[in-house]
């Protein structure tokens, strides 16, 4: 598990991804900026799978939780 504050996901993935490998990611989103940062590595993999962990493509939106400040 990488928290992306003390350790940056991009740095870990750049060192881990290998040509011909398979990459599977589960996250709420993956931006075009993230792809650009890892483009060199991702273009060399045989397979890239992404599992959205939030309902990105549904028409029904969940109620937003009230926040107290």
Buried (B, 14 or more C-beta within 10 A) or exposed (E): EEEEEEEEBBEEBBEEBEEEEEBEBEEEEEEEEBEEBBEEBBEEBEEBEEEEEEEEEEEEEEEEEEEEE
